[in-house]
Amino acid sequence: MTARPADIATYNFAYLDEQTKRMIRRAILKGIAIPGYQVPFASREMPMPYGWGTGGVQVTASIIGPEDVLKVIDQGADDTTNAVSIRAFFKKVANVAVTTETAKATIIQTRHRIPEHPLTAGQVLVYQVPIPEPLRFLEPRETETRKMHALEEYGLMHVKLYEDIARHGRIATTYAYPVKVEGRYVMDPSPTPKFDNPKMHRSPALQLFGAGREKRIYALPPFTDVVSLDFEDHPFEVQTFDQPCALCAAENVYLDEVILDDHGGHMFVCSDTDHCEKRREQGHRGHLAPETPPALEKTEPAQ
Amino acid sequence: MTDEPLLRVSALSKFYGSRIGCENVTFDLWPGEVLAVVGESGSGKTTLLNCLSTRLLPSSGTASYRMRDGQFRELYRMSEAERRFLMRTDWGFVHQNPADGLRMTVSAGANVGERLMAVGDRHYGKIRATAVDWLSRVEIDEDRIDDEPRAFSGGMRQRLQIARNLVTRPRLVFMDEPTGGLDVSVQARLLDLLRGLVTDLGLAAIVVTHDLAVARLLSQRMMVMKDGRVVESGLTDRVLDDPRAPYTQLLVSSILQV
């Protein structure tokens, strides 16, 4: 009523109104009770376009409290547009502390990666999901895919893997690799690289998935069995890289290819920027690392 | 052989509002027997077939099927999960238009292998070997295994559809005008193939057709339908050589003589 003229419009804590948050929390609780099951929810318009993480933002907004510490990553990086914008958004509308350090965060909203640093009990990983239905490209009818989930008819999922092997000689699906949750529901782990699939298995952290455009929420409670689908004679394998990170020399992590110039120069670096910086602080040096690592702001407290 | 029928149908009726789809159809189907259902279009053949294959629920009447364990089960009292399981293991359904029964965007091999994977087969090499075997049995070259059915001719698509249905060794196959829309030489080869497969595998089949020649070639017994009711039934040769009902006489005499 008597807002100071200099103020911008005042939002409810974490942007969403309390009724909406209750509705989303109900969907989350149902999702946790039935691991891997896609719970429909009344997705709201958010101040960002579909495809930019409207589902993840709504889930985060519904579970965040003033004491939480938020980390947002986009393809593993803390410093890309999507991550910076969402972090700034929550800093503004919820006034929470934000961080880039995986170990310090209580909520990590992610677009398509799971941090390299192992997650611990009490942490929540919120995924932004574009297409939650793993059967969608094989069966376009939603009525039919829901029935297939209900009756556990998942033969079709293996048809896709069969096609991969028939065409490429191996399972060529590298991201959004379908998993079976607790021996029941087949789930799309969002377009994370299949490199991250094993990290989902029996993770001590709570994992929540929000798809804003498709209006679905699903969840993996801590210590849930998550098994990647495969054939007996073509078992599931993660990507391997034949060289370590060019900056921090890390091995057995997921690497991004970075183009350096117009003459074919490129390097492979950690996709997880926090992990890479931590290692460089500890003195690990890749063959392309600069002399002095840049000092980066890590954590900003709530104001 | 057993002395019990495979399928018992009793007083089956399907109404669309006040209109009759099919009315009061009763018959038994025995293992290894091919039953043809003939009649003009709109006579209720396809409605009957859809009711029997549980794609449609009838308005009244019962149908019970003898499962592999020898027990009769009432089809319309089964849960949807059980019916769908039956549909992809013990039964087959060959559509008139192969595009309805095939996945047009996945390879021929995956089309054949889908049922195997649906019942839990998880060995790529074995699935592929089975697919190769079935493609050869329906006279499709092995080197077409990775092609999509979109690249196949009408006759090949229909043969692929048959292979896809027979791969789990069903005991009962429903066919809706399996040779409709194919030219006569392709029809003849397909009929030849079907007849061979039916005899080799001891399949029971219910074939809906308006083509009396198809009925004569494939079936041992036939039912003639008109306006949703069965007007005559009996051994195929008897019905075609000595039709008794006036409508059957008309139907038989309408065949064009070349």
Interface residues (C-beta under 8 A of the other chain):
Chain A: L138 K147 L151 E153 G155 L156 H158 V159 K160 Y162 E163 I165 A166 R167 D230 F231 E232 D233 H234
Chain B: E80 A81 R84 R88 R103 V106 S107 G109 A110 G113 E114 R115 M117 A118 V119 R122 H123 Y124 G125 I127 R128 I145 D146
